[in-house]
């Protein structure tokens, strides 16, 4: 949803042969950078959208949100710069997907880019109910395994379930026989809610067989599901 909720690390690889490495000179001294990119997996736009947090007054105009479903599919994220090596810019706290086309990189300058007292529009009316997140042992082990393999489900869980999990304006999850189920791509997260605590009980692959990929999964995603199921004997 937002890079600030993500623990994912990654890198932006600049094409060689264009002197881009010279363009990175002096960037390493900045702690944060703006990354301008393309929502390359979005092929349509929506004039009205349902953002992650609601003020209870219905859908919002796309230009009043950070929705990826835009007329021109351009994204902008402020990410933490960890290091630069040659033509690679290593970042963390990112909401970019693998193979995202990057258009530009700019330094984040707090003097000009931060307005902490600025009006927040419809967000001023959003009431956030904060829930604690707890993991049962098996779920914690699976989440850590996936994090090591580049899938950060903890960030998804925080963004979807730690704030207003009962928000009736969004279909955040479905019900199974004894749990609630959050679907993220082809992963299934099983949880319960007790008072103000979300308890993550299990994480499972959504694949019943591996004859074809699900949704927007890549062959690499399919391979990870195979490794995951083999490792945890799903």
Secondary structure, DSSP 8 states (H G I E B T S, - for coil): --GGG---EEEEE--TTSSHHHHTTTGGG-SEEEEEEE-TT-----SEE--SS--SS--EEGGGS--S--SS-EEEEEEEEEEEETTEEEEES----TT--EEEEEE--HHHH--TTS--GGGGG----B-EEEE-HHHHHHHHHHHHTT--HHHHHHHHHSB-TT-TTS---EE-SSSEEEEETTEEEEEEEETTEEEEEEEEE--S--SS--TT--HHHHHHHHHHHHHHT-
